Amino acid sequence: MFHLKLNKKNMKLQIGDKAPDFKSKNQERKEVKLSDFKGKKLLLYFYPKDNTPGCTDEACNLRDNFEEFTKQGIEIIGVSPDSEKSHLNFIKKHELPFTLIADTEKKIVQDYGVWAEKKMYGRTYFGVVRTSFLIDENGEIQEIFEKVKTKEHASQIFKQLEIK
């Protein structure tokens, strides 16, 4: 079998790029796709795993600032390789007011370039690199947040938006 090796540098998404389309199931097993958000701003945030300390901190920080996101006209969707059932439990446990979509096939994380080699405790593995994309009303990437501070992510986003 022939495998095409792509240069990762050429594939990295940038501000102004059209956001890659996606289609997957949310915690209620309902289909969610990028086109559902045409005419709206969307924070698409990628995280490694439900109910882990950093991912819980990030989700709860976004939850605690959800009203401000709504005032700014920004909808929020979280994406991880976890299942719909795992997302439903995560949402219930932490009273999250936004949608989480399951990317069990890892297609969305690959399309957005956030599935990468990682190292922890001397072990190398592939996983989700915590990253958020602010997508504008026309489906273009307005901002990319690569160095996410899990307990301060909302303020990182609001601070960056004030600069623009």
C-alpha positions in Angstrom: 0.0 0.0 0.0 1.3 3.5 -0.9 1.2 6.2 1.8 1.5 9.8 0.8 3.7 11.7 3.3 2.5 15.3 3.6 4.7 18.1 4.7 3.0 19.2 8.0 4.2 22.8 7.5 2.2 23.1 4.3 -0.9 21.8 6.1 -1.0 24.1 9.1 -4.1 26.2 9.3 -3.7 30.0 9.5 -5.8 33.0 10.3 -7.9 33.8 7.2 -8.1 30.2 6.0 -11.4 28.7 5.3 -12.2 26.4 8.3 -12.3 22.7 7.3 -15.8 21.4 7.2 -16.7 18.8 9.7 -19.7 16.6 10.5 -20.0 14.4 13.6 -22.4 13.5 16.4 -22.8 15.4 19.6 -23.5 14.1 23.1 -27.2 13.5 22.2 -26.1 11.6 19.0 -27.4 14.5 16.8 -25.4 15.4 13.8 -23.5 18.7 14.0 -21.6 20.3 11.1 -19.8 23.5 10.4 -22.5 24.8 8.0 -24.9 24.8 11.0 -23.0 27.9 12.2 -23.0 29.9 9.0 -23.7 33.6 9.9 -22.5 32.9 13.5 -19.2 33.1 15.3 -17.9 29.7 16.6 -15.2 28.8 19.1 -14.2 25.3 18.1 -12.0 24.1 20.9 -10.0 20.8 20.8 -9.1 19.0 24.0 -7.5 15.6 24.7 -10.0 13.7 27.0 -13.2 14.1 29.0 -12.9 14.3 32.8 -9.1 14.7 33.0 -7.8 17.6 35.2 -6.7 20.0 32.4 -9.7 19.3 30.2 -12.1 19.8 33.1 -10.4 23.1 34.0 -10.7 24.3 30.5 -14.4 23.2 30.0 -15.4 24.7 33.4 -13.6 28.0 32.6 -15.5 28.3 29.3 -18.7 27.3 31.2 -18.1 30.0 33.8 -17.7 32.6 31.0 -20.5 31.3 28.8 -22.7 34.3 29.3 -19.9 36.6 28.1 -19.4 34.4 25.0 -23.1 34.6 24.3 -23.0 38.4 24.7 -20.2 38.5 22.1 -22.3 36.3 19.8 -19.9 33.4 20.0 -21.1 29.8 20.1 -18.9 27.1 21.6 -18.3 23.5 20.6 -15.7 21.2 22.2 -14.1 18.4 20.2 -12.3 15.3 21.4 -11.9 11.7 20.3 -14.2 10.6 23.2 -17.6 9.0 22.5 -21.0 10.6 22.6 -21.7 8.8 25.9 -18.5 10.1 27.5 -19.4 13.6 26.4 -22.9 13.3 27.8 -21.4 12.2 31.2 -18.9 15.0 31.1 -21.6 17.6 30.4 -23.8 16.4 33.1 -21.1 16.1 35.7 -19.8 19.7 35.1 -23.1 21.3 34.0 -21.6 22.4 30.7 -23.9 24.6 28.6 -22.4 23.9 25.2 -22.1 21.1 22.8 -19.3 18.5 22.6 -18.8 16.5 19.5 -17.3 13.0 19.3 -14.4 12.6 16.8 -13.8 8.9 17.5 -12.5 8.5 13.9 -10.0 11.4 14.6 -10.9 13.0 11.2 -11.7 16.4 12.6 -8.6 16.6 14.7 -6.5 15.6 11.7 -8.3 18.1 9.4 -7.5 20.9 11.9 -3.9 19.8 12.4 -4.3 19.1 16.1 -3.6 15.4 16.1 0.2 15.1 16.6 3.0 13.3 18.2 3.3 14.1 21.9 5.7 13.1 24.7 4.9 12.6 28.3 7.0 10.8 31.0 9.4 9.6 28.3 6.7 8.0 26.3 5.9 9.1 22.7 2.3 8.8 21.5 -0.2 10.5 19.2 -2.9 12.7 20.8 -4.8 15.9 20.6 -2.8 19.1 21.0 -5.0 21.5 23.0 -5.9 24.2 20.5 -8.9 26.5 19.8 -10.1 28.2 16.6 -12.4 31.2 16.5 -14.3 30.9 13.2 -16.2 33.9 11.9 -19.6 34.2 10.3 -18.3 33.3 6.9 -16.5 30.2 8.0 -13.0 31.7 8.0 -10.5 31.3 10.8 -10.4 34.6 12.7 -8.0 33.5 15.6 -6.0 30.5 16.6 -5.1 29.8 20.2 -2.3 27.3 20.5 -0.9 27.9 23.9 -4.1 27.4 25.9 -4.0 28.1 29.6 -6.8 25.8 30.8 -7.8 27.8 33.8 -7.7 31.1 31.9 -8.8 30.2 28.4 -11.8 32.5 28.3 -9.7 35.5 29.3 -7.1 34.6 26.7 -9.8 34.7 24.1 -11.4 37.9 25.3 -8.0 39.7 25.6 -7.0 38.7 22.0 -10.4 39.9 20.6 -9.9 43.3 22.3 -6.6 43.7 20.4 -8.2 43.2 17.0 
